[in-house]
Amino acid sequence: MKRAVLIGAGKKGRGLVGPVLSQSGYNIVITDASRTLVNQPNDKSGYTVHTTRGGKVDVNNLKVISISSDDLIEEIAIADVITVEVGSKHISEVETVLFDGINRRCYKNINTPLNILVCEEDITMAGQMHDQIFRMFDEQTLKFAALNVVFVRCVIDRITPVISGQELDIKTEEFYNWDIDAKAVRGDLGITGANFVDDIEDCWNRKFYIFNTGHVITAYLGFIRGCLTIDEAIAVPKIRSVVTSAMKESCQWLSHK
């Protein structure tokens, strides 16, 4: 069974990446800077993703470890896939553990591809992380990493408004989207539920200028009107009209970009 390390156990890490990889047959290792999340009982071998429409997905074959643990370095060394979704303020810490893990992978001479799927809001982060980590390698590890390690740009969408009382369990909306830069991937990842695309920058533009724009306008106008949720706000005809017009205008602009 393939092994995935999720660096970042936040809303999108647990609410989108975790269930997609679990349903694709991966063993999941989760790490996070949050001590509350990583200090789970050792017998906690899974969690549940609840959707706002009553559905649920169980994430099984789970291991939770601290981001400062040597166990994480070992997991990175033997992983098939690593995902990163931590936010910009934690990137330098992640670069350090990836550097150590790839060095150990080189020492173990594990010559299978390691795909690092970077799911940050900033689509340029994959390239920045690649450059920062690769410039720290010695000559031997640099040659090894050039042959076996890739940093892959991703675009992910899922709104996760509520976290339940169980620390790992999470509640999220039904809709999700995960686009992966197919041109950068090495090997067959076997991830069902994700889209392998040739135009990742177009996917990011769609997310930022259409999907995010629609949510922001809906939330802002809904707040002014006193609505408590996106569902409630978008049901207001005047708000729906404004949001629809703005999203159409964004589509027209992107089509000429």
SULSULBEL-V47890 format. One record per backbone hydrogen bond with DSSP energy under -1.0 kcal/mol. CO is the residue of the C=O (numbers start at 1). NH is the residue of the N-H. If there is no record, write none. Layout:
CO_NH ; CO_NH
This chain:
2_27 ; 3_80 ; 3_81 ; 4_29 ; 5_83 ; 6_31 ; 7_85 ; 10_14 ; 11_15 ; 12_16 ; 12_17 ; 13_18 ; 16_20 ; 17_21 ; 18_22 ; 19_23 ; 21_26 ; 22_25 ; 27_4 ; 28_63 ; 29_6 ; 30_65 ; 31_8 ; 34_38 ; 35_39 ; 41_44 ; 43_45 ; 45_62 ; 47_59 ; 48_170 ; 49_57 ; 50_172 ; 51_54 ; 55_51 ; 57_49 ; 59_47 ; 61_28 ; 63_30 ; 66_69 ; 70_74 ; 71_75 ; 72_76 ; 73_77 ; 74_78 ; 80_115 ; 81_5 ; 82_117 ; 83_7 ; 84_119 ; 87_90 ; 88_91 ; 90_94 ; 91_95 ; 92_96 ; 93_97 ; 94_98 ; 95_99 ; 96_100 ; 97_101 ; 98_102 ; 99_103 ; 100_104 ; 101_105 ; 102_106 ; 103_107 ; 104_108 ; 105_110 ; 114_150 ; 115_82 ; 116_152 ; 117_84 ; 118_154 ; 122_125 ; 124_128 ; 125_129 ; 126_130 ; 127_131 ; 128_132 ; 129_133 ; 130_134 ; 131_135 ; 133_136 ; 138_142 ; 139_143 ; 140_144 ; 141_145 ; 142_146 ; 143_147 ; 144_148 ; 145_149 ; 148_114 ; 150_116 ; 152_118 ; 153_181 ; 155_179 ; 157_177 ; 159_173 ; 162_171 ; 170_50 ; 172_52 ; 177_157 ; 178_195 ; 179_155 ; 180_182 ; 180_197 ; 181_184 ; 195_180 ; 197_182 ; 199_203 ; 200_204 ; 201_205 ; 202_206 ; 203_207 ; 204_208 ; 205_209 ; 206_210 ; 206_211 ; 207_212 ; 210_214 ; 211_215 ; 212_216 ; 213_217 ; 214_218 ; 215_219 ; 216_220 ; 217_221 ; 218_222 ; 219_223 ; 220_224 ; 221_225 ; 222_227 ; 229_233 ; 230_234 ; 233_236 ; 236_240 ; 237_241 ; 238_242 ; 239_243 ; 240_244 ; 241_245 ; 242_246 ; 243_247 ; 244_248 ; 245_249 ; 246_250 ; 247_251 ; 248_252 ; 249_253 ; 250_254 ; 251_255 ; 253_256 ; 254_257
